[in-house]
Amino acid sequence: MTATDARPTSAATTFTSLDPATGEIVGTHPIHDAAHVRAVVEGARHEAGWWRELGHDGRRTALTAWRKLLAARLDELAALMSRETGKPVGDALMEAALAVDHLAWASSNAEKVLRRRSVSAGLLMANQAASVEYRPLGVIGVIGPWNYPVFTPMGSIAYALAAGNAVVFKPSEYTPGVAEWLASRFLEAVGRPVFRVVTGFGATGAALCEAGVDKVAFTGSTATGKRVMAACAQTLTPVVIEAGGKDALLVDADADLDEAADAALWGACANAGQTCAGVERIYVHERVYDDFLARLVAQARELEARPGGQIGPITMPSQVDVIRRHVDDALARGGRAIVGGPVPEGARFVQPTVLVDVPEDSLAVQDETFGPTVTVTKVRDMDEAVEKANGTRYALGSTVFSKANGPAIAERLRAGMTAINGVISFAGIPTLPFGGIGDSGFGRIHGPDGLREFSYPHAIARQRFKAPIALTTFRRSAKQEEQLLKVVRGLYGRGAK
């Protein structure tokens, strides 16, 4: 196995995770087959009964113990994450810290969000007492990505566990060590394997979809998300899909340009641009375009992707080819690289790249690049900016910089989330749902929506007294039907012609 080849031979039963910056082996892990995955899911189902019976108080206590252990050993987790992904340790530390914050919110708020509560029965059913609670589904299968191997899957894992489910997690083959570390710390804190991990390649993920889990939470490419949905459709297993993005940042004429340029550069190049909700397109009002571009370029030229730098390597070697193809297409079609340029063959690191004059139908504008590149486009006003921002099949996140018009512009964007005068801030707020529409997927993690995503509503209607007008009986009389007609017309038909 070479440093750039993470795939095993056909006869292999194990595989290695590699440091993408050096090609050094980080760890060796089993390739779990379908039989093993089914056995793990069956074991998780047994644990799910115990976990459910703990109730909200018991689960909160258990998850608090896990949270404390994660927080105490955060530096250890960040170091491992840095080795497997290549991201700077500081970035890994920030990612892990945000994940712990989400875990704290989910475990503390699950009871309030999911417990049984009374709801209105309405006027026609006023003799009924109505209530609803959200119950755990059972076993949740989570298929996670390599770019944020803690924060992203924990958006499903933490919320699914807090909602009362057991979890089986299949991490990316590029970051299996991080997943096993998380599960080991859970077992250490809780003492029961309610949260389990299976490792391997695409076949292992497919096996998880077919192993009888009650829902699958997937994060990855749109193409793979479609395959996950197709596999789950065979058993009517519901899914939540967090797929690709092509997020835009809009700069209005009144924006703070220093802040906008700083946010744009970080949103485009942090984690080497390997962020589903990162900034890949920028649309700038013509009155401030030149000034903004000058600031962005000056800052971008100060950055360098290198070992030990603020920008790490591209984690998945094949992604370098995608980035190269997008940059080459943009340049071939009249675009210019103000910073950076063509990606060399054999590169592990991709330098920050700022592209201008790129046609809107180019790969660099329409397809997810997932690298430290960004296109900058001049627009006559924010109407044109909104039209172009909404002009891709993706609709995950978005950003607006404007002192006066931020909320108004945000309301017009077709996206699951929008940050105003900041970047990707919505992801770090535990109370906000995270997810997209279109080719960016569907369903939500985080917040109350994320807790309900991993549960099902159970409704109860209890008769308090006999209804004045009996509706659900064969003893209903013509007089009662006439009374019903009068009531409905009196309540809802007034003023009709």
C-alpha positions in Angstrom: 0.0 0.0 0.0 1.5 3.3 -1.0 1.2 6.6 0.9 -1.6 7.8 -1.3 -3.5 4.5 -1.6 -5.8 3.8 1.4 -7.5 0.9 -0.2 -6.6 -2.7 0.7 -6.0 -5.7 -1.6 -9.0 -7.9 -2.3 -7.7 -10.4 0.3 -7.0 -7.9 3.0 -8.8 -8.1 6.3 -7.3 -4.9 7.7 -6.3 -1.4 6.4 -4.2 1.4 7.6 -5.0 5.1 8.2 -2.3 7.4 7.0 -1.0 10.9 7.9 -1.9 12.8 4.6 1.0 15.2 5.2 3.7 12.5 5.3 2.2 9.2 4.3 3.2 7.6 7.6 0.9 5.0 9.1 -1.2 6.2 12.0 -3.1 3.0 12.7 -4.3 -0.4 11.5 -8.0 -1.2 11.6 -10.3 -4.2 10.6 -12.3 -4.3 7.5 -15.7 -5.4 8.9 -17.8 -7.5 6.6 -21.6 -7.7 6.4 -21.9 -10.5 8.9 -19.9 -8.6 11.5 -21.9 -5.4 10.9 -25.2 -7.3 11.4 -23.9 -8.8 14.7 -22.9 -5.3 15.9 -26.3 -3.9 15.1 -28.0 -6.8 16.9 -25.8 -6.1 19.9 -26.6 -2.5 19.7 -30.3 -3.3 19.7 -30.0 -5.2 22.9 -28.2 -2.2 24.5 -30.9 0.1 23.1 -33.4 -1.4 25.4 -31.3 -0.7 28.4 -30.5 2.8 27.2 -34.2 3.6 26.6 -35.2 2.3 30.1 -32.6 4.6 31.7 -35.0 7.5 30.9 -34.0 11.1 30.3 -32.4 11.5 33.7 -30.3 8.4 33.5 -29.1 9.2 29.9 -28.3 12.7 30.9 -26.1 11.4 33.7 -24.3 8.9 31.4 -23.8 11.5 28.7 -22.5 14.0 31.2 -19.9 11.5 32.3 -18.8 11.0 28.7 -18.7 14.7 28.1 -16.5 15.3 31.1 -14.1 12.5 29.9 -13.9 14.0 26.4 -13.3 17.5 27.8 -10.5 16.2 30.1 -8.8 14.5 27.2 -9.5 17.0 24.4 -5.9 17.5 23.6 -5.4 13.8 23.0 -8.3 13.7 20.7 -7.1 16.7 18.8 -3.7 15.3 18.3 -5.1 12.0 16.9 -7.4 14.0 14.6 -4.6 16.1 13.4 -2.6 13.0 12.5 -5.4 11.3 10.6 -6.7 14.4 8.7 -3.6 16.6 8.5 -5.4 19.6 9.9 -3.5 21.8 12.3 -3.9 20.8 16.0 -5.5 24.1 16.8 -8.2 23.5 14.3 -8.7 20.0 15.5 -9.0 21.3 19.1 -11.6 23.9 18.0 -13.6 21.2 16.2 -13.6 18.8 19.2 -14.5 21.6 21.6 -17.6 22.5 19.5 -18.6 18.8 19.4 -18.4 18.7 23.2 -20.6 21.8 23.4 -23.2 20.2 21.2 -23.1 17.0 23.3 -23.7 19.1 26.4 -26.7 20.9 24.9 -28.3 17.7 23.5 -28.0 15.8 26.8 -29.3 18.8 28.8 -32.3 19.6 26.6 -33.5 16.2 25.3 -36.1 15.8 28.0 -37.5 19.3 27.5 -37.8 18.8 23.7 -39.0 15.2 23.6 -41.1 14.6 26.7 -44.9 14.3 26.5 -46.7 17.6 26.3 -50.3 18.7 25.9 -51.4 20.2 22.6 -54.7 21.8 21.6 -57.4 19.4 20.5 -59.2 22.1 18.4 -62.8 23.3 18.6 -64.5 20.3 17.0 -62.6 17.9 19.2 -62.8 19.9 22.4 -63.9 16.9 24.4 -60.5 15.3 23.9 -57.2 15.8 25.7 -54.4 15.6 23.2 -50.7 15.0 23.8 -47.6 14.1 22.0 -44.1 12.8 22.9 -41.1 11.8 20.8 -39.8 8.3 21.3 -36.4 6.8 20.3 -36.3 4.9 17.0 -34.0 2.1 18.3 -30.6 1.8 16.6 -29.2 4.6 14.4 -26.6 4.0 11.8 -24.2 6.9 11.3 -21.9 7.1 8.3 -19.4 9.9 8.8 -17.0 12.0 6.8 -13.2 12.5 7.0 -13.1 16.3 6.8 -14.6 16.9 10.3 -14.4 13.4 11.8 -15.6 14.5 15.3 -17.8 17.6 14.9 -19.9 16.4 12.0 -20.7 12.8 13.0 -21.2 13.9 16.7 -24.1 16.1 15.3 -25.9 12.8 14.7 -24.3 10.6 17.4 -24.8 13.0 20.4 -28.4 13.9 19.4 -29.3 10.3 18.6 -28.0 9.1 22.0 -29.7 11.9 23.9 -32.9 11.0 22.2 -32.6 7.5 23.6 -31.1 5.5 20.7 -28.1 3.2 20.4 -25.7 4.1 17.7 -23.5 2.2 15.3 -21.0 4.5 13.6 -19.1 3.8 10.4 -16.4 6.4 10.0 -14.5 7.3 6.8 -11.7 5.0 6.0 -9.4 8.0 6.4 -10.3 8.6 10.0 -11.1 5.3 11.7 -8.9 5.9 14.7 -10.8 9.0 15.8 -14.1 7.0 15.7 -12.6 4.2 17.8 -11.2 6.7 20.3 -14.7 8.3 20.8 -16.4 4.9 21.2 -13.7 3.7 23.7 -14.2 6.9 25.8 -17.9 6.3 25.8 -17.5 2.7 27.0 -15.0 4.0 29.7 -17.5 6.6 30.9 -20.8 4.6 30.6 -19.8 1.0 31.0 -22.1 -0.3 28.3 -21.5 -0.4 24.5 -24.5 1.7 23.5 -22.3 3.5 21.0 -20.3 1.1 18.7 -18.0 1.5 15.7 -17.5 -0.6 12.5 -14.7 0.2 10.2 -13.9 -0.4 6.5 -14.7 0.9 3.1 -17.8 1.5 1.1 -19.0 -2.1 1.4 -19.0 -1.7 5.2 -21.2 1.4 4.9 -23.5 -0.4 2.5 -23.7 -3.3 5.0 -24.7 -0.9 7.8 -27.6 0.4 5.6 -28.8 -3.2 5.1 -28.2 -4.4 8.7 -31.6 -3.5 10.1 -30.9 -0.1 11.7 -33.9 2.1 12.2 -32.5 5.2 10.5 -29.3 6.2 8.8 -27.6 9.5 9.1 -25.1 10.1 6.3 -22.7 12.9 5.6 -20.6 12.9 2.4 -20.9 13.6 -1.3 -24.2 13.9 -3.1 -23.4 11.0 -5.3 -22.7 8.7 -2.3 -25.8 10.0 -0.5 -27.9 8.9 -3.4 -26.4 5.4 -3.2 -27.2 5.3 0.6 -30.8 6.3 -0.1 -31.1 3.6 -2.7 -29.8 1.0 -0.4 -32.1 2.1 2.5 -35.1 2.3 0.2 -35.1 -1.5 -0.1 -36.1 -1.8 3.6 -37.9 1.6 3.9 -35.2 2.7 6.3 -35.4 6.5 6.7 -32.4 8.6 6.1 -31.0 12.1 6.9 -28.6 13.3 4.3 -26.0 16.0 4.7 -24.4 16.2 1.3 -22.3 18.7 -0.6 -22.3 22.5 -0.7 -21.3 25.4 -3.0 -21.8 28.1 -0.5 -21.8 31.8 -1.5 -20.7 34.9 0.4 -22.3 38.1 -0.5 -20.6 41.5 0.1 -22.9 44.5 0.0 -21.7 48.1 -0.7 -21.9 49.0 3.0 -20.0 46.0 4.4 -17.1 46.1 6.7 -14.6 45.1 4.0 -11.8 44.1 6.4 -14.1 41.8 8.3 -15.7 40.5 5.1 -12.3 39.7 3.5 -11.1 37.9 6.7 -14.2 35.8 6.9 -14.1 35.0 3.2 -10.6 33.8 3.4 -11.1 31.7 6.5 -14.4 30.3 5.1 -12.6 29.3 1.9 -9.3 28.0 3.2 -9.8 26.8 6.8 -9.4 23.0 6.9 -7.7 23.3 3.5 -11.1 24.3 2.1 -12.5 20.8 3.0 -15.7 22.2 4.5 -19.1 21.4 3.2 -20.4 24.7 4.4 -17.2 26.6 3.5 -17.1 29.6 1.2 -16.6 28.6 -2.5 -18.1 31.7 -4.3 -18.1 35.4 -3.4 -20.3 38.0 -5.0 -19.3 41.6 -4.4 -21.2 44.9 -5.1 -19.5 46.7 -7.9 -19.0 49.8 -5.7 -16.6 48.0 -3.4 -15.4 45.1 -5.6 -11.9 46.5 -6.2 -11.4 47.4 -2.6 -12.6 44.1 -1.3 -10.6 42.1 -3.8 -7.4 44.0 -2.8 -7.9 43.2 0.8 -8.7 39.5 0.2 -5.7 39.1 -2.1 -3.3 40.8 0.4 -4.5 38.5 3.2 -4.4 35.4 0.9 -0.8 36.0 -0.1 0.2 35.8 3.6 -1.1 32.2 3.8 0.7 29.1 2.8 -0.3 25.5 2.9 2.6 23.6 4.4 3.5 21.2 7.1 3.0 22.8 10.5 1.2 25.8 8.9 -2.3 27.2 9.2 -3.4 25.2 6.2 -2.8 21.5 6.1 -2.8 18.9 3.3 -5.7 17.6 1.3 -6.8 14.6 3.4 -8.1 12.5 0.5 -5.5 12.2 -2.3 -8.1 11.9 -5.0 -9.6 15.2 -4.0 -6.5 16.9 -5.3 -7.5 15.8 -8.8 -10.9 17.4 -8.4 -9.4 20.7 -7.3 -6.9 20.7 -10.1 -9.7 20.0 -12.7 -11.8 22.9 -11.4 -8.9 25.4 -11.4 -7.8 24.3 -14.9 -11.3 24.6 -16.2 -11.7 28.1 -14.8 -8.4 29.3 -16.3 -9.2 27.7 -19.7 -12.5 29.5 -19.8 -11.0 33.0 -19.3 -10.7 33.1 -15.5 -7.6 34.4 -13.8 -5.8 33.3 -10.7 -4.9 36.4 -8.7 -3.5 34.2 -6.0 -2.4 30.6 -6.5 -2.8 28.9 -9.8 -2.7 25.4 -11.4 -2.2 22.5 -8.9 1.0 20.6 -9.5 0.9 16.9 -10.1 1.6 14.8 -7.0 0.8 17.7 -4.6 -0.2 16.9 -1.1 -0.8 20.6 -0.3 -2.9 23.0 -2.3 -2.1 26.7 -2.0 -4.8 29.3 -1.4 -6.3 30.2 -4.8 -8.4 33.3 -5.6 -10.0 33.2 -9.1 -11.7 36.0 -10.9 -13.6 36.5 -14.2 -14.8 32.9 -14.0 -17.9 32.0 -16.0 -21.0 31.1 -13.9 -21.4 27.8 -15.7 -17.8 26.6 -15.0 -16.9 23.7 -12.7 -15.4 26.1 -10.2 -18.8 27.9 -9.8 -21.3 25.1 -10.2 -19.6 22.0 -8.7 -18.3 21.4 -5.2 -14.5 21.9 -5.2 -13.7 21.1 -1.6 -10.3 22.8 -1.6 -8.8 26.2 -0.6 -10.1 28.0 -3.7 -12.7 30.6 -4.2 -14.2 32.6 -7.1 -14.8 36.3 -6.7 -17.4 37.9 -9.0 -18.5 41.6 -9.4 -22.3 42.2 -9.4 -24.2 45.4 -10.0 -26.3 45.1 -6.8 -27.5 42.6 -4.3 -30.4 41.5 -6.5 -27.9 40.1 -8.9 -25.8 38.7 -6.1 -28.9 36.8 -4.7 -29.8 35.5 -8.2 -26.3 34.1 -8.7 -26.0 32.8 -5.2 -29.2 30.8 -5.7 -28.0 29.6 -9.1 -26.6 26.2 -8.2 -28.2 22.8 -7.4 -26.7 23.0 -3.9 -28.3 24.9 -1.0 -26.5 24.3 2.2 -25.1 27.4 3.9 -24.5 31.0 2.9 -23.0 34.3 4.3 -24.0 37.9 4.0 -21.8 40.9 4.9 -23.9 44.2 5.1 -24.3 46.7 7.9 -27.9 47.6 7.1 -29.3 45.0 4.8 -28.0 41.7 6.1 -31.3 40.2 7.3 -33.3 41.3 4.2 -30.7 39.8 1.9 -30.5 36.6 4.0 -34.3 36.1 3.7 -34.0 35.8 -0.1 -31.3 33.2 -0.1 -32.1 29.6 -1.0 -30.1 27.8 1.7 -30.6 25.8 4.8 -28.6 28.3 6.9 -27.2 31.9 6.6 -24.6 33.7 8.6 -24.7 37.5 8.7 -21.4 39.4 9.3 -19.7 36.2 10.3 -19.0 32.9 8.6 -20.3 29.3 9.4 -21.4 30.6 12.8 -24.7 28.7 12.5 -22.8 25.4 12.8 -21.5 26.2 16.2 -24.9 27.2 17.8 -26.4 24.1 19.4 -30.0 25.5 19.2 -30.0 25.9 15.4 -30.7 23.1 13.0 -28.0 22.3 10.5 -28.7 21.0 7.0 -29.6 21.9 3.4 -32.0 21.3 0.6 -31.6 20.3 -3.1 -28.4 18.4 -3.8 -27.2 19.4 -0.3 -29.5 16.9 1.2 -32.4 16.9 3.6 -33.2 16.4 7.3 -31.5 18.2 10.2 -29.0 17.7 12.9 -28.4 20.0 15.9 -31.0 21.8 18.0 -34.5 20.6 18.8 -34.9 19.5 15.1 -31.9 17.3 15.5 -33.3 15.6 18.6 -36.6 15.0 16.9 -34.8 13.7 13.7 -33.8 10.6 15.7 -37.2 9.9 17.3 -40.8 9.4 16.2 -43.8 11.2 17.5 -46.4 9.2 19.5 -49.8 10.9 19.7 -52.4 10.2 22.3 -56.0 11.4 22.3 -58.0 10.8 25.5 -61.8 11.5 25.7 -62.6 13.7 28.6 -66.3 13.8 28.2 -68.9 12.8 25.5 -69.0 15.0 22.5 -72.1 17.2 22.1 -72.2 16.1 18.5 -71.2 12.5 18.1 -69.1 12.1 14.9 -67.4 8.7 15.1 -70.4 6.4 15.5 -72.9 4.7 13.3 -75.6 6.0 15.7 -75.0 9.5 14.4 -78.3 11.1 13.4 -79.3 13.4 10.6 -80.0 16.1 13.2 -76.4 15.8 14.5 -75.1 16.1 11.0 -77.2 19.2 10.5 -75.8 20.6 13.8 -72.2 19.9 12.6 -72.9 21.7 9.3 -74.1 24.8 11.2 -71.2 24.7 13.6 -68.6 24.5 10.8 -70.3 27.3 8.8 -70.5 29.5 11.9 -66.9 28.9 12.8 -65.2 28.9 9.5 -67.5 30.1 6.8 -68.5 33.6 7.8 -68.2 36.2 5.1 -68.2 33.6 2.3 -70.2 34.5 -0.8 
